[in-house]
Amino acid sequence: MAHRRWELAHVYPRHHPGHAHRALRPVDAALRPPGAHGHPAGGDPRGRARGQAAGPGQGHPRGPPRQRAAQGRHVDGRHRRQAAGVRPARRARPAHRARPAHRRRRRAGAQPGRRRRRPAQTGRSGGVTAVEVRGLGKTYGPVAAVTDLSFDVPPGEVTAFLGPNGAGKTTTMRMVLGLVAPDTGSATIGGVRYAALRRPASTVGAVLDSSGFHPDHTAGAHLRVYARMGGFPRRRTQEVMDLTGVTPFAGRPTRGLSTGMRQRLHLATALLGDPSVLLLDEPANGLDPEGNAWLRGFLRELAAQGRAVLVSSHVLSEVEQLADRVVVIREGRLAVAGPMTGLYAAPGVLIRTPGADGLSALLSGDGATVERTATDTLLVHGLPADRIAAEASSHGILLHEITPVRPTLEQAYLDLTGGPA
């Protein structure tokens, strides 16, 4: 409704003749000619006897605007309804008091209480490469941190990112996230650079280190701050706390959290936007055996939902149970990338026998690959243990030991990198 300006004016009311007191009147009334809009030329500017009800165009019967507003809001303790079909005009909001983005009116047809999901940029279905690294390179002065690095992280799988300390794993992840500018090549998420994503926090969740908490904030307050910054509904905070096991210590200041608790809180922060891609640098650091078992199952469940999960780790025994694919780099260069099963050598059979020479010739004639590892020890590939035992027995060759050998990720890793993880 239109607003009117008021000013103080001297009025001589009938009940106190000769004594002036001040009252409010509209500014525009002082500028109108006598008698305009039903006002008499003199006397009471309201133009009616005391107690007389105002008719249309006879001014305002109940005094100043604040008093009128209070009287107009309630009649006999009830809210007064608007006249049917009548709607007051809305006053324009000043530019400096523009409505915050999180309180703007929803789009027509949007369901209340639910965040409208945008079309996925990375997809959670087969046939879409979530993360693509092509020819990536980065140097720091004379040091080449990453050189001509290329690999893919597909959705629906857990990809392990392995390499010695200083091999360039963290630098690569930071380039994927746009935190470090590559000198050469590109890193994209669903074909889009991170900086060009419309809602990056709803596309990618990342854990790069165990710091970054305000020491006086509780775990729950930390998540609420990040949820508000990302424009996520408040209920999402409780959801991720329940998912990651943060709820039991949500009220504790972050300065008092253990390393494992901080890792869970980081993971909860990364999941606030329900992202389709997760980049996790050493997420198992500080977790106890029970926490590691929980993390394995949790990450595999996230991948089964169609997310792409890239995990760097030095705990090869955990990676062996977790990952579907592996990317190994050494001195910033790619050593191998592909399915985990392709990283291992074929299973073999370890044999100790005093007749190593004769058995080696016999098994080689049957198509096996025989490696002499010691004077009396053979490592045989291509024949099962029971077949080898039968051949040795039929030719009178004594066996002191026959053991099937399954290659380990650790041994394959050491063969590729020439050192420990």
C-alpha positions in Angstrom: 0.0 0.0 0.0 1.1 3.6 -0.6 2.9 5.2 2.3 2.3 8.8 3.4 4.6 11.3 5.0 3.4 13.0 8.2 4.4 16.3 9.9 3.7 18.0 13.2 0.9 20.6 12.9 -0.8 22.9 15.5 -4.5 22.0 16.0 -7.1 23.6 18.2 -9.4 20.8 19.4 -12.9 21.5 20.5 -12.5 20.0 23.9 -9.6 22.5 24.9 -10.5 25.8 23.3 -7.8 28.3 23.2 -5.1 25.7 24.0 -3.0 24.5 21.1 -1.3 21.2 21.1 0.6 19.4 18.4 -0.8 16.5 16.3 0.3 14.6 13.2 -1.2 15.4 9.8 -0.2 14.2 6.3 2.3 16.4 4.5 0.2 16.3 1.4 -2.8 17.6 3.4 -0.9 20.8 4.2 -0.4 21.3 0.5 -4.0 20.7 -0.6 -6.4 23.6 -1.1 -9.1 24.1 1.5 -12.0 21.6 1.1 -10.0 19.3 -1.1 -10.8 15.6 -0.7 -13.7 16.3 1.7 -11.7 18.4 4.2 -13.4 21.6 5.3 -11.7 24.9 5.0 -11.1 25.2 8.7 -11.5 23.5 12.0 -10.8 19.9 12.5 -8.7 18.7 9.5 -10.6 15.4 9.8 -13.8 17.2 8.7 -16.2 15.4 11.1 -17.5 15.6 14.6 -15.8 13.8 17.4 -16.7 10.1 17.3 -18.2 10.3 13.8 -17.2 7.4 11.6 -15.2 8.3 8.5 -16.7 7.6 5.2 -14.9 7.1 1.9 -12.5 9.9 1.2 -12.9 11.4 4.7 -9.4 10.8 5.9 -8.2 8.6 8.6 -10.4 8.2 11.7 -7.9 6.5 14.0 -5.0 8.9 14.3 -1.3 8.5 13.3 -0.2 5.6 11.1 1.4 3.6 13.9 -1.8 3.7 15.9 -3.9 2.9 12.8 -1.7 0.0 11.9 -2.1 -1.5 15.4 -5.8 -1.0 15.3 -6.1 -2.3 11.7 -4.2 -5.5 12.5 -6.7 -6.9 15.0 -10.4 -6.6 15.5 -11.8 -8.2 18.7 -8.5 -10.1 19.0 -8.7 -11.6 15.5 -6.6 -10.8 12.5 -8.6 -8.6 10.1 -8.9 -10.2 6.7 -8.3 -8.2 3.5 -11.2 -7.4 1.3 -11.7 -10.0 -1.3 -9.6 -9.3 -4.4 -7.8 -6.4 -2.8 -4.1 -6.6 -2.4 -1.9 -3.8 -1.2 0.9 -2.6 -3.4 4.3 -3.8 -2.4 6.9 -1.2 -1.7 10.1 -1.7 -3.6 13.0 -3.1 -1.6 16.1 -0.8 -1.5 19.0 -2.1 -3.4 21.2 -2.2 -0.3 18.7 -4.4 1.4 18.2 -6.9 -1.4 16.9 -10.2 -0.3 19.7 -12.8 0.3 20.1 -15.5 -2.3 19.1 -18.3 0.0 15.8 -16.5 0.8 14.7 -15.6 -2.7 11.4 -16.9 -4.0 11.5 -20.4 -5.4 10.9 -21.1 -9.0 7.3 -21.8 -10.0 6.6 -25.5 -9.6 9.5 -26.2 -7.3 8.6 -28.5 -4.4 9.0 -26.8 -1.0 11.7 -28.2 1.3 13.7 -29.9 -1.5 16.7 -28.6 -3.3 16.3 -28.5 -7.0 18.9 -30.8 -8.6 20.7 -29.6 -11.7 21.5 -31.9 -14.5 24.6 -33.9 -13.7 27.8 -32.7 -15.4 29.7 -35.8 -14.6 27.0 -38.5 -14.7 26.7 -41.5 -12.4 26.1 -44.0 -15.1 28.4 -46.2 -17.2 30.1 -44.8 -20.3 31.0 -41.5 -18.7 34.6 -40.7 -17.7 34.3 -38.7 -14.5 37.9 -37.4 -14.3 40.2 -37.1 -17.3 43.9 -36.2 -17.0 45.7 -35.5 -20.3 49.3 -34.6 -20.7 49.4 -32.9 -17.3 52.7 -31.2 -16.4 53.9 -29.0 -13.6 57.4 -27.7 -12.7 58.6 -25.7 -9.7 61.8 -24.0 -10.8 64.2 -26.8 -11.8 62.0 -29.5 -10.3 59.5 -31.4 -12.5 56.8 -32.3 -10.1 54.5 -33.9 -12.8 55.5 -34.8 -16.4 53.1 -35.7 -19.2 50.7 -37.5 -16.9 47.5 -39.1 -18.4 44.9 -41.3 -16.8 41.1 -41.7 -16.3 38.9 -42.2 -13.2 35.7 -43.8 -14.3 32.4 -43.7 -12.3 31.2 -46.7 -10.3 34.8 -47.7 -9.3 37.4 -47.0 -6.6 40.7 -46.0 -8.2 43.8 -46.2 -6.1 46.5 -43.5 -6.7 49.8 -44.8 -5.7 53.4 -43.6 -5.7 56.4 -42.8 -3.4 56.5 -39.7 -1.3 57.2 -36.7 -3.6 56.0 -38.6 -6.7 53.4 -35.9 -7.5 50.2 -37.4 -6.2 49.0 -34.4 -4.2 50.1 -31.9 -6.8 48.1 -33.8 -9.4 45.0 -33.8 -7.2 45.4 -30.0 -6.6 45.6 -29.5 -10.4 42.4 -31.5 -10.9 40.7 -29.2 -8.3 42.0 -26.0 -9.9 44.2 -25.1 -6.8 47.4 -25.4 -8.9 47.6 -24.2 -12.5 49.2 -26.8 -14.8 52.0 -25.8 -17.1 50.9 -28.2 -19.7 48.0 -30.5 -20.4 44.5 -30.5 -18.8 42.5 -32.0 -16.0 38.7 -32.1 -16.5 35.7 -33.5 -14.6 33.0 -34.7 -17.0 34.8 -32.8 -19.7 34.7 -29.5 -17.7 37.5 -27.8 -15.9 36.8 -27.5 -12.1 36.8 -23.6 -12.3 34.0 -23.8 -15.0 31.7 -26.1 -13.0 28.3 -24.4 -12.2 28.1 -26.0 -8.7 31.6 -27.4 -7.9 30.8 -28.4 -4.3 27.8 -30.5 -5.6 30.1 -32.2 -8.2 33.4 -32.8 -6.5 34.1 -33.6 -2.8 37.7 -33.5 -1.8 39.9 -34.3 1.3 43.5 -33.1 0.8 44.8 -32.8 4.4 43.8 -33.0 8.0 43.9 -29.3 8.8 41.6 -26.4 8.0 39.3 -26.4 11.1 38.6 -23.5 13.3 39.9 -24.6 16.7 36.9 -23.1 18.7 34.2 -24.5 16.4 32.5 -27.7 17.2 32.4 -30.4 14.6 28.7 -29.7 14.1 29.2 -26.0 13.8 32.0 -26.6 11.2 29.6 -28.6 9.0 26.8 -26.0 9.4 29.1 -23.2 8.3 30.1 -25.2 5.2 26.6 -26.2 4.4 25.5 -22.5 4.5 28.4 -21.5 2.4 27.5 -24.1 -0.2 23.8 -23.4 -0.1 22.9 -26.9 1.1 19.8 -27.5 3.3 20.5 -27.6 7.0 19.2 -31.2 7.3 22.1 -32.3 5.1 24.4 -31.6 8.0 22.8 -34.2 10.2 22.7 -36.7 7.3 26.4 -36.6 6.7 27.2 -36.7 10.4 25.2 -39.9 10.6 26.8 -41.3 7.5 30.4 -40.7 8.6 30.1 -41.4 12.3 30.6 -37.7 13.4 27.4 -37.5 15.4 28.9 -38.9 18.7 31.4 -36.0 18.8 29.5 -33.3 17.0 29.4 -31.1 20.1 33.2 -31.2 20.7 35.6 -28.4 19.6 37.7 -29.5 16.7 40.9 -28.7 18.6 40.3 -31.7 20.8 39.5 -34.2 18.1 41.8 -37.1 17.3 43.3 -37.6 13.9 40.8 -40.3 13.1 37.9 -38.0 14.1 39.2 -35.2 12.0 39.4 -37.6 9.0 35.8 -38.5 9.5 34.9 -34.8 9.8 36.8 -34.0 6.6 34.9 -36.8 4.8 31.6 -35.5 6.1 32.5 -32.0 4.8 33.3 -33.5 1.3 29.9 -35.2 1.2 27.8 -32.2 2.0 27.0 -31.5 -1.6 26.2 -35.2 -2.4 29.0 -35.1 -5.1 29.5 -37.5 -7.9 33.3 -37.4 -7.7 35.4 -37.9 -4.6 39.2 -37.1 -4.4 40.6 -38.4 -1.2 44.3 -37.9 -0.1 45.2 -40.5 2.6 41.6 -40.8 4.0 42.7 -43.8 6.2 45.4 -41.8 8.0 44.9 -42.0 11.8 42.0 -44.6 11.6 42.1 -47.6 13.8 41.5 -51.1 12.4 37.8 -50.8 13.0 37.8 -47.4 11.3 39.7 -48.8 8.3 37.2 -51.6 7.9 34.3 -49.1 8.0 36.1 -46.8 5.5 36.6 -49.7 3.0 32.9 -50.6 3.1 31.8 -47.0 3.0 33.9 -46.0 -0.1 32.9 -49.2 -1.9 29.2 -48.4 -1.2 29.7 -44.8 -2.6 31.3 -46.2 -5.7 28.4 -48.8 -6.1 26.0 -45.8 -6.2 27.8 -44.6 -9.4 30.4 -42.2 -7.9 33.9 -42.0 -9.1 36.3 -42.3 -6.1 40.1 -41.5 -6.4 42.0 -42.5 -3.3 45.7 -42.0 -2.6 47.2 -44.2 0.1 50.4 -45.7 1.4 48.6 -48.6 3.1 48.9 -51.1 0.3 47.1 -53.9 2.3 44.1 -51.7 2.6 44.2 -50.6 -1.1 44.4 -54.2 -2.2 41.0 -54.9 -0.5 39.5 -51.6 -1.6 40.4 -50.6 -5.2 39.0 -51.8 -8.5 41.7 -49.9 -10.5 45.1 -48.5 -9.9 47.2 -45.6 -11.1 50.9 -45.8 -10.1 53.3 -42.8 -10.7 57.0 -42.6 -10.2 58.9 -39.3 -10.2 55.9 -37.5 -11.6 55.5 -39.9 -14.6 52.9 -42.7 -15.1 54.2 -46.2 -14.3 51.0 -48.1 -14.9 47.2 -47.5 -15.0 44.5 -50.1 -15.3 42.4 -52.7 -13.5 43.9 -54.0 -10.3 44.0 -57.6 -11.6 46.3 -56.5 -14.4 48.9 -55.3 -12.0 49.7 -58.7 -10.6 51.9 -61.3 -12.2 50.2 -64.7 -12.9 50.0 -67.0 -9.9 52.9 -69.4 -9.6 54.0 -72.5 -7.7 57.1 -72.5 -5.5 59.0 -75.8 -5.4 62.0 -77.0 -3.4 63.6 -80.2 -4.7 67.1 -81.8 -4.9 66.2 -82.7 -8.5 65.7 -79.2 -9.6 67.5 -79.6 -13.0 65.5 -82.7 -14.0 62.1 -81.2 -12.9 62.8 -77.9 -14.7 63.4 -79.7 -18.0 60.3 -81.9 -17.5 58.0 -79.0 -16.7 59.4 -76.8 -19.5 58.5 -79.5 -21.9 54.9 -79.4 -20.7 54.7 -75.7 -21.6 55.4 -74.2 -18.1 57.6 -71.2 -17.5 60.2 -72.1 -14.9 62.4 -69.6 -13.0 65.4 -70.8 -11.0 65.4 -68.7 -7.8 68.0 -70.8 -5.8 70.0 -74.0 -6.2 67.1 -76.2 -5.1 64.2 -73.8 -5.7 62.0 -73.3 -8.7 59.1 -70.8 -9.4 56.8 -72.3 -11.9 54.1 -70.4 -13.9 51.5 -72.0 -16.2 50.8 -75.3 -14.4 48.8 -76.0 -11.3 50.4 -77.5 -8.2 48.6 -80.8 -8.4 49.8 -81.3 -12.0 53.4 -80.5 -11.0 53.2 -83.0 -8.1 51.9 -85.7 -10.3 54.7 -85.2 -12.9 57.3 -85.3 -10.2 55.9 -88.4 -8.7 55.7 -90.3 -12.0 59.4 -89.5 -12.7 60.6 -90.3 -9.2 61.6 -86.7 -8.3 61.5 -86.0 -4.6 59.8 -82.8 -3.6 60.6 -81.1 -0.2 58.1 -78.2 -0.7 55.4 -77.3 -3.1 53.5 -74.0 -2.4 51.0 -72.0 -4.6 52.2 -68.4 -4.7 49.8 -65.5 -5.0 51.5 -62.2 -6.0 50.8 -59.2 -3.7 50.1 -55.6 -4.5 53.1 -54.7 -2.4 55.5 -56.8 -4.5 54.0 -55.6 -7.7 54.3 -52.0 -6.5 57.9 -52.4 -5.5 58.7 -53.9 -8.9 57.2 -50.9 -10.6 58.6 -48.1 -8.4 61.8 -49.7 -7.1 61.0 -48.8 -3.5 58.5 -48.7 -0.7 55.2 -46.8 -1.0 
